[in-house]
Amino acid sequence: MSINLYPIGKCASKVSYGVLDSIQYNMFEPNVQCHSNTVHTILTTTFQDQVMLTRKKAAPYLILSYEYDNILNREYNQIEHFVYSMEDALTSFHAVDFSKGQEITVSASLTNKWRVSLDNTRVYSHVTNEKSNKIFMWSGAKWKMGDITHVTTNATIALDMTYHRGSLRYSELSGALAYPVYEVRFSQNALSGFKSTIYVEEDMSVTSDGGYMRSGVVSFITKYKV
């Protein structure tokens, strides 16, 4: 079972790349920063003597932003291809919150089951459509993504690896970091803030670096409550 993961496209088991329209793309982090902010929608009414009535209008959600500076033309084209495939803000997909990485301290493996130890599990949940239901584990070269089946608060997370994506092996988890994954949509006009910067005089193709470099920010909004 494949899913769309930003910015690589459809990812399947045992490989650390994604596919869009038969083109293979590799994962790369935003080269400036990733930041995420929880938004609480609260209605407030102030009365005499500063007495305030507060009430929750909707469940909290997350705004996740990737900031890029002078990325190569081929990297920008990859992002642009992904945005086009999702039809901008129309279609949901999955994105990694690289601002909340944690070191995996202990791990265990059984058939199609992994268990990882994290000292802060607040952003994770095994409840469908609530918080982060998946974990992205990345060594910097290879990655693996699993579905969460159980969370023991601030201790361990159990993962179902039946439909695991990525090629990172259990034996390669040492030194890898774990990140939450959310189902998200783009903010409207996702690429409107990107600007051309330096021109690189090389061939322009899927694998070459030629063309204008770009700088800008891509923002996502979570589909479900966090």
PyMOL commands that set and color helices and strands:
alter all, ss='L'
color gray80, all
select helices_A, chain A and resi 48-50+73-85+98-100+170-172
alter helices_A, ss='H'
color red, helices_A
select strands_A, chain A and resi 3-5+9-11+17-20+23-26+33-46+52-71+93-96+102-103+107-110+113-117+134-138+143-152+156-166+177-186+195-200+211-222
alter strands_A, ss='S'
color yellow, strands_A
deselect
rebuild
show_as cartoon
